[in-house]
Amino acid sequence: MAIDRQRLVTRHNPVVRKFDPYGPLSVGNGEFTFTADITGLQTFPAAYEEGIPLCTMAQWGWHTTPVNERRFSYRLEDLRMKPYRTNGRKVGYPTESKGQEEVYHWLRMNPHRFHLGRIGLDFDLADEGEAGIDDLTDLEQPLDMWRGMLTSRFRVAGKVVTTKTCCHPYQDILAFSVASELLPEKKLRIKLAFPYPSPAITGADWSKDERHSTEIISHEPDFIDLLRMVDETRYFVRIAFSRGARLERTGKNSFVLAGAGDGELEFICFFTPCPPRGIPPSFRETAAACERYWESFWNEGGVVELAESADDRAGELERRVVLSQYLTAIQCAGSLPPQETGLTCNSWYGKFHLEMHWWHAAHFPLWGRARLLEKSLWWYRSILPKAKELAASQGYRGARWPKMVACDGVNSPSPIAPLLIWQQPHPIYYAELCYRAHPDAETLEIYKDIVFATAAFMVSFVVYDRRADRYLLAPPLIPAQENHDPEITLNPAFELEYWVFGLHTANEWRKRLGLAPDPLWAEIAAKLGPLPVGDGVYLAHERCPDTFTAFNYDHPSMLGAYGVLPGRLVDPRIMANTLRRVLAAWQWERVWGWDFPMMAMTAARLGEPELAVTALLYEAPNNTYLPNGHNRQGTRPDLPVYLPGNGALLTAVGMMAAGWDGGAREAPGFPKDGRWKVRQEGLS
């Protein structure tokens, strides 16, 4: 019997009934996201600043702060590189700030994403004064994920207010409906305000009103067009409203919208980097488009149902899975790789980390939604010339992919980021996922240049050890577990396995295209390894015998060699010992949200399904999933949400439910003790 998908999804619709600074809900479409408070708008932003900020963000929303009045920007070439010795020569990396702090930190923070504009309710209760968040009673705010509609109901001054909020699935349009007796009494209006951009977590600096402007460029009876001018950044906002409503300026960058005098006001806000054209859809048209899109989304992709399981953990795991599907669809499925906080707020100035793109989006093809990964892969092709320039500047061939970047594809300085290498094989992995979803000549043609340029760098990066007749991943490098010295790290376990996987896969692509396998790629793949071992367990790297004492925190990345990857170099017995040592010795308050699903994937491949479930639901600060579905990273104020955790959860559960190459297909990652009933549809 087919899974009742609507019932599955809607039983996990989040419902907010009290104020929680970590409880805001979001609507979005992958390109654009609006995060709302308990009113369904952004009425009380200050109340959320200590939790999850209320932002309006778009993939195209980037800003660069001018250096000063005489100079607009710095370039990476303005930074002095720190030389590192590798294979008898020196290579420069932008890892040192001493003596050049201004240039270093400016380059880290620019360009940055920003908060496009705040849309909230404005209560004017006369004798009662302005309403605060504590004046709202009888709160009920369900998010209908099946239809993409956020509804908020509450009382203020004894009167009911009902708002509905949704985001158009294909345009950066927010649509709102507000109904209340307060509207004809002129005690309720809509306030709109625009900030100066900031690289801070909120994406906004409300103290610099003089640094930007908002001009009215078109005015009609039922809409108004605004031009936002912020340094070199320009964007437009069209506000369309019910007949008879009025928009009035209240400040240089602020407005209020008042209704026509009846009890309901409908309006839309269209944010765009280009001048708006045509007639925008109404609230009702946008709501209908949302309903069609989200019904299609849930019906066409993969689902996992655990409701008939007797295990007490099944309900919570199912909840996390459903909410993670929604959150990654609105936050991680756009035309650019996402930042770690998605389009909710800024992390690392809004820049994305390419090693995290795998955790954000590799699950999409596995859950029958390859197109949501493919939407962002064009970007790798667009920056391919820069990636080749980066490799050449360091004396390598092929394309070296940056780590911490903005839309421009320029590497950011950092003591760690430029030395990471585990993002290098990622594009080969993505291409392979896409080929499995669409095994045809067109897919090969689209991604072959990325695959081959990536492999060329990987081959160029290794060092040949003549005495041992083997190839090495040699210094300077920092492994996925980022707490290692780049000048001594040698042959990190996960990266060795990933290099082998990448070169094998790249040669498979050559064969599919009718080309002979590259003999050097094959030779290097055959002569990499073995994975470093000490005391019967895999080590972080060859020169780290104290992996489980001095370095037992951050990512236990050696586990990924047999979980994320198929483990060509792995001895399962040694990996089983490693997993148990990690579970016994690791500092769980010092890991990240995706480490738990990574452990679950390793446990599943090892035939340890109970350990897999235990790892997924391990009680630890960074494995917390909030009522809105977000993976919170403990008490870190800079990471109130962490989308790599949500994406990793989906990858692990998909693998546990549908299997992997060479493994069983009937929920091999779940215990066979009679307490789990796993039903799935549409998984690869």
Residue pairs with C-beta under 8 A, 6 or more apart in sequence:
2 681
3 303
3 305
3 679
3 681
5 298
5 299
5 303
6 146
6 298
8 303
8 305
8 307
8 318
8 322
9 145
9 146
9 298
9 322
10 144
10 145
10 146
11 307
12 145
12 318
12 319
12 322
12 323
13 142
13 143
13 144
13 145
13 146
14 25
14 142
14 143
14 323
14 627
14 628
14 629
15 140
15 141
15 142
15 143
16 23
16 25
16 38
16 139
16 140
16 141
16 142
16 627
17 139
17 140
17 141
18 139
19 38
19 47
19 133
19 136
19 139
20 51
20 627
21 47
21 48
21 49
21 50
21 51
21 52
22 51
22 52
22 626
22 628
22 630
22 632
22 640
23 38
23 51
23 52
23 626
23 627
23 628
24 35
24 36
24 37
24 48
24 51
24 52
24 54
24 628
25 35
25 36
25 141
25 143
25 150
25 628
26 33
26 34
26 35
26 36
26 327
26 330
26 331
26 343
26 344
26 628
27 33
27 34
27 36
27 143
27 148
27 149
27 150
27 165
27 166
27 167
27 174
27 330
28 34
28 167
28 330
28 331
28 343
29 167
29 168
29 169
29 170
29 172
29 293
29 330
30 329
30 330
30 331
30 332
30 333
30 334
30 372
30 375
31 58
31 59
31 60
31 172
31 334
31 335
32 56
32 57
32 58
32 59
32 167
32 172
32 271
32 343
33 55
33 56
33 57
33 58
33 167
33 330
33 331
33 342
33 343
33 344
34 42
34 56
34 119
34 165
34 167
34 174
35 42
35 52
35 53
35 54
35 55
35 56
35 344
35 345
36 42
36 54
36 150
36 152
36 165
37 43
37 44
37 45
37 47
37 48
37 54
37 120
37 133
38 44
38 133
38 136
38 139
38 141
38 152
38 154
39 120
39 121
39 136
39 152
39 154
39 161
39 163
40 141
40 150
40 151
40 152
40 163
40 164
40 165
40 176
41 119
41 120
41 121
41 163
41 165
41 176
41 190
42 54
42 56
42 118
42 119
42 120
43 120
43 121
43 122
43 133
44 120
44 132
44 133
45 53
45 54
45 118
45 120
47 133
48 54
49 202
50 637
51 640
52 344
52 345
52 630
52 640
52 641
53 201
53 202
53 203
53 344
53 345
53 640
54 118
55 115
55 202
55 203
55 204
55 343
55 344
55 345
55 346
56 115
56 116
56 117
56 118
56 119
56 174
56 271
57 113
57 114
57 115
57 116
57 203
57 343
57 344
57 345
58 116
58 172
58 271
58 343
59 334
59 335
59 336
59 343
60 235
60 273
61 113
61 114
61 116
61 235
61 271
62 111
62 112
62 113
62 114
62 233
62 350
62 406
62 407
63 111
63 112
63 113
63 114
63 197
63 230
63 231
63 233
64 72
64 73
64 110
64 111
64 112
64 231
64 232
64 233
65 106
65 109
65 110
65 112
65 197
65 199
65 231
66 72
66 73
66 231
66 232
67 73
67 74
67 106
72 232
73 106
73 110
74 103
74 106
74 107
76 94
76 107
76 410
76 411
76 413
78 103
79 94
79 100
79 103
79 104
79 107
79 413
80 96
80 99
80 100
81 92
81 93
81 94
82 92
82 93
82 94
82 95
82 96
83 90
83 91
83 92
84 90
84 91
84 92
84 93
84 475
84 476
84 486
84 487
85 91
85 475
85 476
85 487
86 463
86 474
86 475
86 476
87 463
87 474
89 395
91 394
91 395
91 476
92 393
92 394
93 394
93 418
93 419
93 476
94 104
94 107
94 411
94 412
94 413
94 414
94 418
95 413
95 414
95 415
95 416
95 418
95 419
96 104
96 415
97 104
97 105
97 413
97 415
104 413
107 412
107 413
108 349
108 404
108 412
108 413
108 414
109 199
109 349
110 199
110 349
110 406
111 406
111 407
111 408
112 197
112 198
112 199
112 203
112 346
112 349
112 350
112 351
112 406
113 203
113 339
113 346
113 349
113 350
113 351
114 195
114 197
114 198
114 203
114 204
114 346
114 350
115 195
115 197
115 198
115 202
115 203
115 204
116 194
116 235
116 237
116 271
117 192
117 193
117 194
117 195
117 228
117 237
117 269
117 271
118 191
118 192
118 193
118 194
118 195
118 204
119 174
119 176
119 190
119 191
119 192
119 269
120 190
120 191
121 161
121 163
121 178
121 188
121 189
121 190
121 191
122 188
122 189
122 190
122 191
122 256
123 130
123 131
123 156
123 157
123 182
123 187
123 188
124 130
124 186
124 187
124 188
124 189
125 131
125 156
125 157
125 187
126 187
128 135
128 157
131 156
131 157
135 156
135 157
136 154
136 155
136 156
137 154
137 155
137 156
138 153
138 154
138 155
138 160
139 152
139 153
139 154
140 152
140 153
140 154
141 150
141 151
141 152
141 153
141 154
142 150
142 151
143 149
143 150
143 628
144 150
144 151
145 294
145 298
145 322
145 323
145 326
146 294
146 295
146 298
147 287
147 290
147 291
147 294
147 295
148 166
148 167
148 169
148 290
148 291
148 293
148 294
149 164
149 165
149 166
149 287
149 290
149 291
150 164
150 165
150 166
151 162
151 163
151 164
151 165
152 161
152 162
152 163
152 164
152 165
153 160
153 161
153 162
154 160
154 161
155 161
156 182
157 182
157 187
159 180
159 181
159 182
160 180
160 181
161 178
161 179
161 180
161 182
161 188
162 177
162 178
162 179
162 180
163 176
163 177
163 178
163 179
164 176
164 177
164 283
164 287
165 174
165 175
165 176
166 174
166 175
166 286
166 287
166 290
167 173
167 174
167 175
167 286
167 290
167 330
168 174
168 175
168 281
168 286
168 289
168 290
169 289
169 290
169 292
169 293
169 294
170 289
170 293
171 270
171 281
172 270
172 271
172 272
173 268
173 269
173 270
173 271
173 280
173 281
173 286
174 268
174 269
174 270
174 271
175 266
175 267
175 268
175 281
175 282
175 283
175 286
175 287
176 190
176 266
176 267
176 268
176 269
176 283
177 264
177 265
177 266
177 283
178 188
178 190
178 259
178 264
178 265
178 266
179 263
179 264
179 265
180 188
180 263
181 263
182 188
183 259
183 261
183 262
183 263
183 264
183 265
184 259
184 261
184 262
184 263
186 258
188 259
189 256
189 257
189 258
189 259
190 256
190 257
190 258
190 265
190 267
191 250
191 254
191 255
191 256
191 257
192 239
192 254
192 255
192 256
192 257
192 269
193 206
193 251
193 253
193 254
193 255
194 212
194 214
194 228
194 237
194 253
194 254
195 203
195 204
195 205
195 206
195 208
195 253
196 204
196 205
196 206
196 207
196 208
196 209
196 211
196 212
196 230
197 203
197 204
197 205
197 230
197 233
198 204
198 205
198 346
199 346
199 349
199 350
200 346
201 341
201 345
201 346
201 347
201 637
201 638
201 640
202 345
202 346
203 345
203 346
203 350
209 251
209 252
209 253
210 252
211 230
211 231
212 228
212 229
212 230
212 231
212 253
213 228
213 229
213 252
213 253
214 226
214 227
214 228
214 229
214 252
214 253
215 226
215 227
215 229
216 224
216 225
216 226
216 227
216 249
217 225
217 226
217 227
217 236
218 224
218 225
219 225
221 243
222 240
222 241
222 242
222 243
222 245
223 238
223 239
223 240
223 241
223 280
224 238
224 239
224 247
225 236
225 237
225 238
225 275
225 276
226 236
226 237
226 238
226 239
227 234
227 236
228 234
228 235
228 236
228 237
234 273
235 271
235 272
235 273
236 270
236 271
236 272
236 273
236 274
236 275
236 276
237 269
237 270
237 271
237 272
238 268
238 269
238 270
238 272
238 276
238 280
239 247
239 255
239 257
239 267
239 268
239 269
239 270
240 267
240 268
240 270
240 280
240 282
241 247
241 257
241 265
241 266
241 267
241 268
242 259
242 260
242 264
242 265
242 266
242 267
243 260
244 259
244 260
244 261
245 257
245 258
245 259
245 260
245 265
245 267
246 257
246 258
247 255
247 256
247 257
248 255
248 256
248 257
248 258
249 255
250 256
257 265
257 267
259 265
266 282
266 283
266 284
267 283
268 280
268 281
268 282
268 283
268 286
270 276
270 280
281 289
297 329
297 369
300 368
300 369
300 682
301 325
301 367
301 368
301 369
301 682
302 366
302 367
302 368
302 369
302 654
302 658
302 680
302 681
302 682
302 683
302 684
303 680
303 681
303 682
304 318
304 321
304 653
304 654
304 657
304 678
304 679
304 680
304 683
305 318
305 678
305 679
305 680
306 314
306 315
306 317
306 318
306 676
306 677
306 678
306 679
307 314
307 315
307 318
308 677
308 679
309 675
309 676
309 677
309 678
310 674
310 675
310 676
310 677
311 613
311 671
311 675
311 676
313 613
313 617
314 676
316 617
316 625
317 613
317 616
317 617
317 653
319 625
319 629
320 625
320 629
320 646
320 649
321 649
321 650
321 653
322 629
323 625
323 628
323 629
323 646
324 629
324 646
324 647
324 649
324 650
325 367
325 650
326 629
327 342
327 629
327 630
327 643
327 646
328 360
328 361
328 363
328 364
328 643
328 646
328 647
328 650
329 372
330 342
330 343
331 338
331 342
331 343
331 344
331 643
332 338
332 342
332 360
332 361
332 372
332 643
332 646
332 647
333 361
333 364
333 369
333 372
333 373
333 375
333 376
334 343
334 375
334 376
335 375
335 376
335 378
335 379
336 352
336 376
336 379
336 407
337 352
337 354
337 356
337 357
337 360
337 361
337 376
337 379
338 352
338 357
338 360
338 361
338 376
338 643
339 346
339 347
339 348
339 350
339 351
339 352
339 353
340 347
340 348
340 352
340 353
340 356
340 639
340 642
340 643
340 644
341 347
341 639
341 640
341 641
341 642
341 643
342 641
342 643
344 630
344 640
344 641
345 640
345 641
347 638
347 639
348 404
350 406
351 404
351 405
351 406
351 412
352 404
352 405
352 406
353 403
353 404
353 417
353 423
354 401
354 402
354 403
354 404
354 405
354 423
354 426
355 403
355 420
355 422
355 423
355 426
355 480
356 644
357 376
357 423
357 426
357 430
358 423
358 426
358 429
358 430
358 564
359 594
359 644
359 645
359 647
359 648
359 651
360 643
360 644
360 647
361 372
361 373
361 376
361 430
361 647
362 373
362 429
362 430
362 433
362 647
362 651
363 647
363 648
363 650
363 651
363 654
364 370
364 371
364 372
364 373
365 373
365 433
365 434
365 436
365 437
365 684
366 433
366 650
366 651
366 654
366 655
366 658
366 683
366 684
367 650
367 654
367 682
367 683
367 684
368 682
368 683
368 684
370 433
370 434
370 437
370 438
373 430
373 433
373 434
374 434
377 427
377 430
377 431
377 434
377 447
377 450
379 407
379 409
380 387
380 401
380 427
380 450
381 449
381 450
382 409
383 402
383 409
384 399
384 449
384 450
384 453
386 402
386 409
386 410
387 399
387 400
387 401
387 402
387 409
387 453
388 398
388 399
388 453
390 399
390 400
390 402
390 411
391 397
391 398
391 399
391 400
391 457
391 460
394 400
396 457
396 460
396 461
397 456
397 457
397 459
397 460
398 452
398 453
398 454
398 455
398 456
398 457
398 458
398 459
398 460
399 450
399 453
399 454
399 456
399 457
400 424
400 457
400 461
401 423
401 424
401 426
401 427
401 454
402 409
402 410
402 411
402 412
402 418
403 411
403 412
403 414
403 417
403 418
403 420
403 423
404 411
404 412
404 414
404 417
405 411
405 412
406 412
411 417
411 418
416 478
416 482
419 476
419 477
419 478
419 486
420 477
420 478
420 479
420 480
420 482
421 461
421 473
421 477
421 478
421 479
421 495
422 479
422 480
422 494
422 495
422 498
422 557
424 454
424 457
424 458
424 461
424 502
425 454
425 458
425 498
425 499
425 501
425 502
427 447
427 450
427 451
427 454
428 450
428 451
428 454
428 455
428 501
428 502
428 505
428 506
429 501
429 502
429 505
430 447
431 443
431 447
431 450
431 451
431 509
432 505
434 443
434 446
434 447
435 443
435 444
435 447
435 509
435 512
436 684
437 684
444 509
444 512
444 513
448 509
448 513
451 505
451 506
451 509
452 506
452 509
452 510
454 502
454 506
455 502
455 503
455 506
455 518
455 521
458 499
458 502
458 503
459 503
459 520
459 521
459 524
461 473
462 471
462 472
462 473
462 474
462 499
462 524
462 528
463 471
463 472
463 473
463 474
464 470
464 471
464 472
465 471
465 472
469 527
470 527
470 528
470 529
471 524
471 527
471 528
472 490
472 491
472 528
473 490
473 491
473 492
473 495
473 496
473 499
473 528
474 490
474 491
475 486
475 487
475 488
475 489
475 490
476 486
476 487
476 489
477 486
477 489
477 492
477 495
478 484
478 486
478 489
479 489
479 492
479 494
479 495
479 540
479 541
479 557
480 492
480 494
480 495
480 555
480 557
480 560
481 492
481 540
481 551
481 554
481 555
481 556
481 557
481 558
482 554
482 555
483 551
483 553
483 554
484 492
484 540
484 541
484 544
484 551
488 543
489 541
489 543
489 544
490 541
490 542
490 543
491 529
491 531
491 532
491 541
491 542
492 532
492 540
492 541
492 557
492 558
493 531
493 532
493 538
493 539
493 540
493 541
493 557
493 558
493 561
494 557
494 558
494 560
494 561
494 564
494 565
496 528
496 529
496 531
496 561
496 569
497 531
497 560
497 561
497 562
497 565
497 567
497 568
497 569
497 570
498 561
498 565
499 524
499 525
499 528
500 525
500 528
500 529
500 568
500 569
501 565
501 566
501 568
503 521
503 522
503 524
503 525
504 525
504 568
506 518
506 521
507 517
507 518
507 521
507 522
507 525
510 516
510 517
510 518
511 517
528 569
529 569
530 569
531 538
531 558
531 561
531 569
531 570
532 538
532 539
532 540
532 541
532 542
532 544
533 539
533 574
534 545
534 547
536 574
536 577
537 547
537 548
537 574
537 577
537 578
537 581
538 558
538 561
538 574
538 575
538 578
539 545
539 547
539 558
540 547
540 551
540 557
540 558
544 551
547 558
548 581
548 582
548 585
548 586
549 585
552 585
552 586
552 587
553 586
553 587
553 590
553 591
554 590
554 591
554 592
555 591
555 592
555 594
555 595
555 598
556 582
556 586
556 591
556 595
556 598
556 599
557 598
558 578
559 575
559 578
559 579
559 582
559 598
559 599
559 602
560 598
560 601
560 602
561 567
561 569
561 570
561 575
562 570
562 572
562 575
562 602
562 605
562 606
563 598
563 599
563 600
563 601
563 602
563 603
563 604
563 605
564 598
564 601
566 660
566 661
566 662
567 575
567 605
572 605
572 606
575 602
575 606
576 606
576 608
579 599
579 602
579 603
579 606
579 608
579 611
582 599
583 599
583 611
583 615
588 618
588 620
588 621
588 622
589 620
589 621
589 622
589 634
591 620
591 622
592 622
592 633
592 642
592 644
592 645
593 622
593 623
593 631
593 633
593 642
593 644
593 645
593 646
593 648
594 644
594 645
594 647
594 648
595 622
596 615
596 616
596 618
596 620
596 623
596 645
596 648
597 615
597 616
597 645
597 648
597 649
597 651
597 652
597 653
598 648
598 652
599 611
599 612
599 615
599 618
600 611
600 612
600 613
600 615
600 616
600 652
600 656
600 669
601 612
601 651
601 652
601 655
601 656
601 669
603 609
603 611
603 612
603 614
603 615
603 669
604 612
604 652
604 655
604 656
604 660
604 668
604 669
605 660
605 663
607 668
609 656
609 668
609 669
609 670
609 671
609 672
610 671
610 673
612 652
612 656
612 669
612 670
613 669
613 670
613 671
613 676
616 649
616 652
616 653
617 623
621 633
621 634
621 635
622 631
622 632
622 633
622 634
622 642
622 645
623 631
623 645
624 631
624 632
624 634
625 631
625 632
626 632
629 646
630 640
630 641
630 642
630 643
630 646
631 641
631 642
631 643
631 644
631 645
631 646
631 649
632 639
632 640
632 641
632 642
633 639
633 640
633 642
633 645
652 669
653 669
654 683
654 684
655 669
656 667
656 668
656 669
656 670
657 667
657 669
657 670
657 678
657 680
657 683
658 665
658 667
658 680
658 683
658 684
659 665
659 666
659 668
660 668
667 676
667 678
667 680
670 676
670 678
